[in-house]
Amino acid sequence: MNTDRIYLVLVPLLRRSVVRRARRRQEAFQAEPSSPGRVVFLGDSITQRGDWEALFPELATLNRGIDGDTTQDVLARLDGAIDRPLAVNLLIGTNDLHTDKELKDPAGIVARLERIIAGIHGRAPGAMVFVNSMMPRTAFFAPRIRALNERFRDVAERTGCVYVDLWPALADDAGALRKQYTFDNLHLSPAGYDAWSEVLRPVLAPFARTATTEKDN
């Protein structure tokens, strides 16, 4: 079954309910006390569903993923997501591929990514930003995602970010998300989160001691 073809039809039909849930989650973020000095995980449902405290017990983490978010959505909610972080781990873009025609345009996706990075830098000048490559899905989207990831890498290098290439760890020979890492060819299984966290662990390691100190205080 080509799930990505199904998502192309199904996701736009569900967009209204997704937006309502996203608004409620943003309101919950706003009601939380200030939490500076953390590693912020920013993105869509793939980020939201990660148990970052369990995956990185050595870090003070903050989950700012929202189910269904596109690059446009993240750009619009940066004020509620960025609160004096130590670092920001950004994974975004996959939902742009099955929304409206304007959002699917690769040049637009890349331009919004660059604006997100500029917005993070403006709100948290000292924070390191980790730009994760878009994850593989089915082979149907593989050429598009590979092409976008090359442009994501370029944006990360030009803007002083660290590019995190997830493709070697998560993709099979056909360019699809490995079966043991997913249950629907899009979202990650526990094994998928373990694989992602192992790629992230070396680049996040410098923040462990500082983050742990902040958490203990």
MARKOL-705143 format. One record per residue (C-alpha): residue number from 0; x, y, z. Coordinates in Angstrom, 2 decimals. Last residue first. Layout:
<atoms>
@k: NUM | X: X | Y: Y | Z: Z
...
</atoms>
This chain:
<atoms>
@k: 216 | X: 18.31 | Y: 23.82 | Z: 39.97
@k: 215 | X: 18.72 | Y: 20.18 | Z: 39.05
@k: 214 | X: 17.42 | Y: 20.82 | Z: 35.52
@k: 213 | X: 19.80 | Y: 23.74 | Z: 34.97
@k: 212 | X: 22.77 | Y: 21.63 | Z: 36.13
@k: 211 | X: 21.67 | Y: 18.81 | Z: 33.86
@k: 210 | X: 21.50 | Y: 21.20 | Z: 30.91
@k: 209 | X: 25.00 | Y: 22.50 | Z: 31.55
@k: 208 | X: 26.44 | Y: 19.00 | Z: 31.83
@k: 207 | X: 24.54 | Y: 17.59 | Z: 28.88
@k: 206 | X: 24.89 | Y: 20.42 | Z: 26.39
@k: 205 | X: 28.12 | Y: 19.20 | Z: 24.79
@k: 204 | X: 26.47 | Y: 15.78 | Z: 24.18
@k: 203 | X: 23.81 | Y: 17.12 | Z: 21.82
@k: 202 | X: 25.86 | Y: 16.47 | Z: 18.66
@k: 201 | X: 26.92 | Y: 12.98 | Z: 19.81
@k: 200 | X: 23.40 | Y: 11.98 | Z: 20.93
@k: 199 | X: 21.51 | Y: 13.12 | Z: 17.85
@k: 198 | X: 22.25 | Y: 10.10 | Z: 15.64
@k: 197 | X: 21.54 | Y: 7.77 | Z: 18.56
@k: 196 | X: 18.32 | Y: 9.66 | Z: 19.28
@k: 195 | X: 17.06 | Y: 9.01 | Z: 15.76
@k: 194 | X: 17.70 | Y: 5.26 | Z: 16.03
@k: 193 | X: 16.03 | Y: 5.06 | Z: 19.43
@k: 192 | X: 13.09 | Y: 7.03 | Z: 18.09
@k: 191 | X: 12.77 | Y: 4.55 | Z: 15.24
@k: 190 | X: 12.93 | Y: 1.60 | Z: 17.63
@k: 189 | X: 10.06 | Y: 3.15 | Z: 19.60
@k: 188 | X: 8.10 | Y: 3.34 | Z: 16.32
@k: 187 | X: 8.35 | Y: 6.48 | Z: 14.23
@k: 186 | X: 5.67 | Y: 8.21 | Z: 12.20
@k: 185 | X: 5.63 | Y: 8.24 | Z: 8.40
@k: 184 | X: 5.59 | Y: 4.75 | Z: 6.84
@k: 183 | X: 2.63 | Y: 3.77 | Z: 9.07
@k: 182 | X: 4.12 | Y: 1.57 | Z: 11.80
@k: 181 | X: 7.67 | Y: 2.84 | Z: 11.66
@k: 180 | X: 11.29 | Y: 2.06 | Z: 12.52
@k: 179 | X: 11.31 | Y: -1.68 | Z: 11.85
@k: 178 | X: 10.01 | Y: -1.03 | Z: 8.34
@k: 177 | X: 12.91 | Y: 1.22 | Z: 7.35
@k: 176 | X: 11.70 | Y: 4.58 | Z: 6.07
@k: 175 | X: 11.90 | Y: 4.42 | Z: 2.29
@k: 174 | X: 14.82 | Y: 5.39 | Z: 0.07
@k: 173 | X: 14.82 | Y: 2.11 | Z: -1.84
@k: 172 | X: 17.96 | Y: 0.86 | Z: -0.08
@k: 171 | X: 16.43 | Y: 1.52 | Z: 3.35
@k: 170 | X: 16.36 | Y: 4.89 | Z: 5.06
@k: 169 | X: 16.64 | Y: 5.58 | Z: 8.81
@k: 168 | X: 20.31 | Y: 5.71 | Z: 9.82
@k: 167 | X: 21.77 | Y: 6.86 | Z: 6.49
@k: 166 | X: 18.97 | Y: 9.44 | Z: 6.00
@k: 165 | X: 19.17 | Y: 11.18 | Z: 9.35
@k: 164 | X: 21.67 | Y: 13.85 | Z: 8.30
@k: 163 | X: 21.95 | Y: 16.41 | Z: 11.09
@k: 162 | X: 23.01 | Y: 19.83 | Z: 9.75
@k: 161 | X: 24.55 | Y: 22.09 | Z: 12.38
@k: 160 | X: 23.58 | Y: 25.74 | Z: 12.02
@k: 159 | X: 25.68 | Y: 28.74 | Z: 11.01
@k: 158 | X: 23.20 | Y: 30.13 | Z: 8.49
@k: 157 | X: 25.00 | Y: 29.16 | Z: 5.30
@k: 156 | X: 25.73 | Y: 25.63 | Z: 6.48
@k: 155 | X: 22.15 | Y: 24.99 | Z: 7.58
@k: 154 | X: 20.73 | Y: 26.44 | Z: 4.35
@k: 153 | X: 23.02 | Y: 24.23 | Z: 2.24
@k: 152 | X: 22.06 | Y: 21.13 | Z: 4.20
@k: 151 | X: 18.38 | Y: 21.98 | Z: 3.81
@k: 150 | X: 18.94 | Y: 22.31 | Z: 0.06
@k: 149 | X: 20.42 | Y: 18.83 | Z: -0.13
@k: 148 | X: 17.58 | Y: 17.64 | Z: 2.08
@k: 147 | X: 15.02 | Y: 19.02 | Z: -0.34
@k: 146 | X: 16.45 | Y: 16.96 | Z: -3.20
@k: 145 | X: 16.48 | Y: 13.82 | Z: -1.06
@k: 144 | X: 12.90 | Y: 14.48 | Z: 0.05
@k: 143 | X: 11.62 | Y: 14.88 | Z: -3.50
@k: 142 | X: 13.42 | Y: 11.77 | Z: -4.76
@k: 141 | X: 12.19 | Y: 9.69 | Z: -1.76
@k: 140 | X: 8.51 | Y: 10.70 | Z: -1.88
@k: 139 | X: 7.23 | Y: 7.55 | Z: -3.58
@k: 138 | X: 9.92 | Y: 5.42 | Z: -1.87
@k: 137 | X: 7.84 | Y: 5.68 | Z: 1.28
@k: 136 | X: 8.74 | Y: 8.04 | Z: 4.13
@k: 135 | X: 12.34 | Y: 9.15 | Z: 4.65
@k: 134 | X: 13.07 | Y: 11.73 | Z: 7.32
@k: 133 | X: 13.62 | Y: 15.38 | Z: 6.50
@k: 132 | X: 17.15 | Y: 16.33 | Z: 7.43
@k: 131 | X: 17.58 | Y: 17.68 | Z: 10.92
@k: 130 | X: 18.65 | Y: 21.28 | Z: 11.36
@k: 129 | X: 20.40 | Y: 21.63 | Z: 14.71
@k: 128 | X: 20.38 | Y: 25.20 | Z: 16.00
@k: 127 | X: 22.90 | Y: 26.34 | Z: 18.60
@k: 126 | X: 21.56 | Y: 28.98 | Z: 20.95
@k: 125 | X: 23.44 | Y: 32.22 | Z: 21.57
@k: 124 | X: 21.21 | Y: 34.52 | Z: 19.54
@k: 123 | X: 17.95 | Y: 33.16 | Z: 21.00
@k: 122 | X: 15.02 | Y: 35.21 | Z: 19.66
@k: 121 | X: 16.75 | Y: 36.49 | Z: 16.52
@k: 120 | X: 18.56 | Y: 33.21 | Z: 15.94
@k: 119 | X: 15.27 | Y: 31.33 | Z: 16.21
@k: 118 | X: 13.56 | Y: 33.68 | Z: 13.78
@k: 117 | X: 16.46 | Y: 33.46 | Z: 11.31
@k: 116 | X: 16.21 | Y: 29.67 | Z: 11.49
@k: 115 | X: 12.48 | Y: 29.79 | Z: 10.87
@k: 114 | X: 13.04 | Y: 32.19 | Z: 7.95
@k: 113 | X: 15.55 | Y: 29.80 | Z: 6.39
@k: 112 | X: 13.08 | Y: 26.95 | Z: 6.74
@k: 111 | X: 10.42 | Y: 29.14 | Z: 5.16
@k: 110 | X: 12.64 | Y: 29.75 | Z: 2.13
@k: 109 | X: 13.39 | Y: 26.03 | Z: 1.81
@k: 108 | X: 9.71 | Y: 25.09 | Z: 1.88
@k: 107 | X: 8.88 | Y: 27.88 | Z: -0.59
@k: 106 | X: 11.54 | Y: 26.75 | Z: -3.05
@k: 105 | X: 10.26 | Y: 23.19 | Z: -2.78
@k: 104 | X: 6.65 | Y: 24.18 | Z: -3.66
@k: 103 | X: 4.39 | Y: 21.95 | Z: -1.59
@k: 102 | X: 3.10 | Y: 24.86 | Z: 0.52
@k: 101 | X: 1.54 | Y: 26.59 | Z: -2.49
@k: 100 | X: -0.15 | Y: 23.44 | Z: -3.75
@k: 99 | X: -1.97 | Y: 22.74 | Z: -0.50
@k: 98 | X: -0.89 | Y: 20.08 | Z: 2.00
@k: 97 | X: 0.79 | Y: 16.75 | Z: 1.36
@k: 96 | X: 4.47 | Y: 17.66 | Z: 1.03
@k: 95 | X: 4.33 | Y: 20.49 | Z: 3.57
@k: 94 | X: 3.76 | Y: 17.85 | Z: 6.23
@k: 93 | X: 7.34 | Y: 16.58 | Z: 5.78
@k: 92 | X: 8.93 | Y: 19.97 | Z: 6.33
@k: 91 | X: 10.13 | Y: 20.11 | Z: 9.93
@k: 90 | X: 12.73 | Y: 18.72 | Z: 12.32
@k: 89 | X: 14.50 | Y: 21.35 | Z: 14.42
@k: 88 | X: 16.64 | Y: 20.65 | Z: 17.48
@k: 87 | X: 17.05 | Y: 23.97 | Z: 19.28
@k: 86 | X: 19.88 | Y: 24.65 | Z: 21.72
@k: 85 | X: 20.51 | Y: 26.22 | Z: 25.11
@k: 84 | X: 17.05 | Y: 27.73 | Z: 24.99
@k: 83 | X: 16.10 | Y: 31.29 | Z: 26.00
@k: 82 | X: 12.35 | Y: 30.74 | Z: 25.51
@k: 81 | X: 11.58 | Y: 29.73 | Z: 21.92
@k: 80 | X: 8.31 | Y: 27.91 | Z: 21.30
@k: 79 | X: 5.63 | Y: 30.50 | Z: 22.02
@k: 78 | X: 7.36 | Y: 33.25 | Z: 20.04
@k: 77 | X: 8.13 | Y: 30.78 | Z: 17.26
@k: 76 | X: 4.47 | Y: 30.11 | Z: 16.55
@k: 75 | X: 3.98 | Y: 31.47 | Z: 13.01
@k: 74 | X: 7.21 | Y: 30.00 | Z: 11.61
@k: 73 | X: 6.25 | Y: 26.61 | Z: 13.02
@k: 72 | X: 2.91 | Y: 26.74 | Z: 11.20
@k: 71 | X: 4.43 | Y: 27.80 | Z: 7.87
@k: 70 | X: 7.03 | Y: 25.03 | Z: 8.05
@k: 69 | X: 4.12 | Y: 22.63 | Z: 8.47
@k: 68 | X: 2.64 | Y: 21.38 | Z: 11.72
@k: 67 | X: 0.31 | Y: 18.38 | Z: 11.70
@k: 66 | X: 0.91 | Y: 17.29 | Z: 15.30
@k: 65 | X: 2.78 | Y: 19.91 | Z: 17.30
@k: 64 | X: 6.34 | Y: 19.53 | Z: 18.57
@k: 63 | X: 7.64 | Y: 21.87 | Z: 21.25
@k: 62 | X: 9.03 | Y: 19.28 | Z: 23.64
@k: 61 | X: 11.43 | Y: 20.82 | Z: 26.15
@k: 60 | X: 14.58 | Y: 19.07 | Z: 27.31
@k: 59 | X: 16.96 | Y: 19.32 | Z: 30.26
@k: 58 | X: 19.56 | Y: 16.82 | Z: 29.13
@k: 57 | X: 21.19 | Y: 13.74 | Z: 30.71
@k: 56 | X: 17.88 | Y: 11.86 | Z: 30.63
@k: 55 | X: 17.96 | Y: 12.05 | Z: 26.83
@k: 54 | X: 15.58 | Y: 9.39 | Z: 25.46
@k: 53 | X: 13.43 | Y: 9.39 | Z: 28.59
@k: 52 | X: 13.12 | Y: 13.17 | Z: 28.72
@k: 51 | X: 12.68 | Y: 13.28 | Z: 24.96
@k: 50 | X: 9.64 | Y: 11.02 | Z: 24.84
@k: 49 | X: 9.07 | Y: 11.66 | Z: 21.15
@k: 48 | X: 5.45 | Y: 11.96 | Z: 19.98
@k: 47 | X: 5.63 | Y: 15.73 | Z: 19.52
@k: 46 | X: 8.79 | Y: 15.50 | Z: 17.40
@k: 45 | X: 7.25 | Y: 13.18 | Z: 14.83
@k: 44 | X: 4.01 | Y: 15.14 | Z: 15.19
@k: 43 | X: 5.60 | Y: 18.38 | Z: 13.96
@k: 42 | X: 8.72 | Y: 20.33 | Z: 14.87
@k: 41 | X: 10.79 | Y: 21.80 | Z: 17.67
@k: 40 | X: 12.77 | Y: 19.87 | Z: 20.27
@k: 39 | X: 14.09 | Y: 22.51 | Z: 22.66
@k: 38 | X: 17.28 | Y: 21.83 | Z: 24.59
@k: 37 | X: 16.81 | Y: 23.72 | Z: 27.83
@k: 36 | X: 18.17 | Y: 26.77 | Z: 29.61
@k: 35 | X: 14.90 | Y: 28.67 | Z: 29.86
@k: 34 | X: 11.58 | Y: 27.25 | Z: 31.13
@k: 33 | X: 8.99 | Y: 29.97 | Z: 31.78
@k: 32 | X: 5.86 | Y: 28.57 | Z: 33.41
@k: 31 | X: 3.34 | Y: 26.72 | Z: 31.23
@k: 30 | X: 0.09 | Y: 28.41 | Z: 30.18
@k: 29 | X: 1.51 | Y: 29.47 | Z: 26.82
@k: 28 | X: 2.44 | Y: 25.89 | Z: 25.98
@k: 27 | X: -1.10 | Y: 24.73 | Z: 26.79
@k: 26 | X: -2.47 | Y: 27.40 | Z: 24.45
@k: 25 | X: -0.18 | Y: 26.10 | Z: 21.73
@k: 24 | X: -1.53 | Y: 22.60 | Z: 22.32
@k: 23 | X: -5.11 | Y: 23.83 | Z: 22.02
@k: 22 | X: -4.30 | Y: 25.62 | Z: 18.77
@k: 21 | X: -2.70 | Y: 22.49 | Z: 17.35
@k: 20 | X: -5.80 | Y: 20.47 | Z: 18.14
@k: 19 | X: -7.97 | Y: 22.96 | Z: 16.25
@k: 18 | X: -5.53 | Y: 23.02 | Z: 13.31
@k: 17 | X: -5.64 | Y: 19.22 | Z: 13.06
@k: 16 | X: -9.44 | Y: 19.31 | Z: 13.02
@k: 15 | X: -9.39 | Y: 21.71 | Z: 10.06
@k: 14 | X: -6.67 | Y: 19.81 | Z: 8.20
@k: 13 | X: -8.48 | Y: 16.47 | Z: 8.13
@k: 12 | X: -9.59 | Y: 16.71 | Z: 4.49
@k: 11 | X: -6.18 | Y: 18.07 | Z: 3.46
@k: 10 | X: -4.56 | Y: 15.01 | Z: 5.13
@k: 9 | X: -6.64 | Y: 12.34 | Z: 3.39
@k: 8 | X: -5.86 | Y: 12.83 | Z: -0.29
@k: 7 | X: -2.09 | Y: 13.29 | Z: -0.23
@k: 6 | X: -1.95 | Y: 11.01 | Z: 2.80
@k: 5 | X: -3.33 | Y: 8.15 | Z: 0.70
@k: 4 | X: -0.63 | Y: 8.65 | Z: -1.94
@k: 3 | X: 1.92 | Y: 8.60 | Z: 0.88
@k: 2 | X: 0.49 | Y: 5.34 | Z: 2.20
@k: 1 | X: 1.34 | Y: 3.43 | Z: -0.94
@k: 0 | X: 0.00 | Y: 0.00 | Z: 0.00
</atoms>
